[in-house]
Amino acid sequence: MTYIVNENCIKCKLMDCVEVCPVDCFYEGKNMLVIKPDECIDCGVCEPECPVEAIKPDTIPGSEQWLEINKKYSEIWPNISEKKDPPSDHEKFKDEKNKYEKYFKENL
């Protein structure tokens, strides 16, 4: 098992998770974070820190797509080990659905 970041992170990027990760397995894209599955030690400390519930174990049904996204983009995007300020408009996106289709950005 590993943890993955899902679409709840898109346009929110609150980064409380980055601050508590003991192995620095988060990677930052333009409008979301991902976890590198091969670096995640499955400790779970990041999951409760995410106020938008964007971090889940990869064992939950429907997580296959997000596991692949996390794998792919953690190889491309830069590693992040310190919390940064979230986007100024993050509050208005926090409860929005289908954010992947609407807002996902592949590049930095």
KAKA-V186734 format. One record per residue. PHI is phi as a letter, one per 20 degrees, with the letter a starting at -180 (NA if undefined). NEAR is the number of other C-alpha atoms within 10 Angstrom. D_LAST is the distance of its C-alpha to the last C-alpha in Angstrom with 2 decimals. Layout:
{{PHI:NEAR:D_LAST} {PHI:NEAR:D_LAST}}
//
This chain:
{{NA:10:27.87} {b:18:24.43} {d:25:22.38} {c:27:19.40} {d:26:17.04} {d:23:17.69} {f:23:16.68} {f:23:18.36} {f:25:15.33} {g:26:13.21} {m:26:13.24} {d:24:15.38} {l:25:13.64} {f:23:16.94} {m:24:16.58} {f:19:20.33} {f:24:19.87} {f:23:17.99} {f:16:20.99} {e:17:23.54} {f:19:22.10} {f:13:24.57} {c:12:22.59} {l:18:19.00} {d:19:17.67} {e:27:14.64} {c:21:11.02} {d:20:8.19} {d:21:5.32} {g:14:4.61} {c:18:8.28} {a:24:9.99} {d:32:11.15} {c:30:12.87} {d:28:15.93} {e:24:16.80} {g:21:20.20} {f:10:21.86} {e:13:21.33} {f:19:22.28} {e:14:25.97} {m:12:26.69} {f:12:28.04} {n:17:26.89} {f:12:26.56} {f:20:23.10} {g:21:24.34} {f:14:26.73} {f:18:24.42} {e:20:22.04} {f:16:23.62} {d:17:22.07} {l:15:23.14} {e:24:19.78} {d:24:20.88} {c:19:23.62} {f:16:25.46} {f:18:24.73} {e:13:28.44} {f:8:28.45} {g:7:29.12} {n:9:26.20} {e:17:23.65} {g:13:23.44} {g:10:20.52} {f:18:18.51} {f:22:19.65} {f:13:18.32} {f:18:14.85} {f:22:14.88} {f:16:16.25} {f:15:13.89} {e:19:10.50} {f:23:12.17} {e:13:12.87} {d:14:9.40} {f:18:7.32} {f:14:9.05} {f:18:12.23} {c:18:13.08} {c:19:16.79} {c:14:17.40} {f:14:17.27} {d:13:15.49} {f:9:16.52} {f:15:15.40} {g:12:14.37} {f:9:17.64} {d:10:18.27} {g:15:17.68} {g:13:21.43} {f:10:21.74} {d:15:19.40} {g:18:20.95} {d:12:23.61} {f:12:22.11} {d:11:22.48} {l:12:20.63} {f:17:17.22} {g:14:15.57} {f:9:17.21} {e:9:16.60} {c:13:13.10} {g:16:10.93} {c:14:7.55} {f:13:6.97} {d:10:3.78} {f:11:0.00}}
//
